[in-house]
Amino acid sequence: MGSRDILRRAGRLTRYCVLSLVITSSLLGCDRDNTEPTQPASSVAELDVWVHSGQQSERDTIQNQVTRFNAAQRNVHVKLTVLPEGAYNAQVQAAALADDLPDLLEFDGPFLYNYVWQGHIRELDNLLPEPLKQDLLPSVIQQGTYNGKLYSVATFDSGLGLYGRRGDLQAVGVRIPTTPGEAWRIDEFERLLAALAKRDADGAVLDLKLNYSGEWYTYAFSPVIQSAGGDLIERTSFQRSDGSLNSSAAVEAMTRVQSWFQHKYIDPNLDDAAFTSGRVALSWGGHWDYNRYHAALGEELVVFPLPNFGLGSKTGQGSWNWGITTRSQHPQAAARFLTFLLRPEEVLRMADANGAVPATRSAIRRSHLYGEKGPLRLFVAQLENTAIARPQTPAYPVITSVFQQAFEDIRNGSNVRNALDKAAATIDQDIEDNEGYLVR
């Protein structure tokens, strides 16, 4: 799946929704011996592996990876099942309730913690080679860790940034930041919006990807609150949202975002062409936008970090992950397949298919987009320094659902404090109803 597809997914999750989107995974390659047969062909471990349909390039890539893995050795055979995009989560939920999950499962990284809480995913710490784990980006380890144990891994990660038209920015005399530490301060960014609007026919100069929905709002705009000093939830005990999501810093930050709508700086982008058609000078987007934007703008395209609301520029991260289910009778074989997917060449195959950030440092070094001189090196720097994982709590399905509603309300003119107070209260009530989501 492309990360764009990840973030397009609607997040209409009920308070008791437990499963959701998925990331494909790829791990650092170990020696070829890891896939050579070590036991008679008569004792083949048959692995059921589920993935979401995603985009065609991703489906082709994972199918080819399965074919290569199966051909390389004789004692593990992977059977791949591709589930329809729209019905994926419902089928996974039904399988969990029926105790009929596969050996290896894709899922959206932030929903890992609810899976683990319900007892569906097993630890990976003793199943994956230590050098492989050390090669993973810290953001991948953070996303896959719950209560100090590693439960999932990914073959790629994600990131946010601002895309701009070089000529438009030069015309208003603005500096162009290139590292997270150089990000525009929020007052500087808002002066830029005003300056660009004066030169624009309708004054709409910023694309916030409002053609997306669901998880996009949490992924894209919770970094605004975190940059200001707030958060979706208190992250020491993960027991309270009140005081974090509705803090003064969070209210001020989201009031600024609301003002962008009030000043009519935001293009609704219903056709997904606000930036490529030239209607806006700036686009708040993800790494998945680069190839399309570069094809349209060429050297006119510039990439820079999100604005600094007070505590430095922040970005979202996380994507589809792999986890081995507790139902699997072949966890070592499943880990062997994951190890294959995380070889540098396999990581790059998937990253080339969807444009995502490779999940391992060894693959990044070989990447023409994300390597040391690559045009998207910024996203690597963010994942190593300023990215914030979505909250590592089983309450996340509720957190993201109510934040999405709060963002919609704020966007449409509701009182910011009231919207965030309501969201925080709903989250806290869910945590209380579930007795703190204590580990079972």
Secondary structure by P-SEA (a helix, b strand, c coil): ccaaaaaaccccccccccbbbbbbbbccccccccccccccccbbbbbbbbbccccaaaaaaaaaaaaaaaaacccbbbbbbbccccaaaaaaaaaaaaccccccccccccaaaaaaaacccccccccccaaaaaaccaaaaaaaccccccccccccccbbbbbbcaaaaaaabbbbbccccccccaaaaaaaaaaaaaaccccccccccccccccccccccaaaaaaacccccccccccccccccccaaaaaaaaaaaaaaaacccccccccccccccccccccccccaaaaaaaaccccbbbbcccccccccccccccbbbbbbcccccaaaaaaaaaaaacaaaaaaaaaacccccccaaaaaaccccccccccaaaaaaaaccccccccccaaaaaaaaaaaaaaaaaacccaaaaaaaaaaaaaaaaaaacccccc
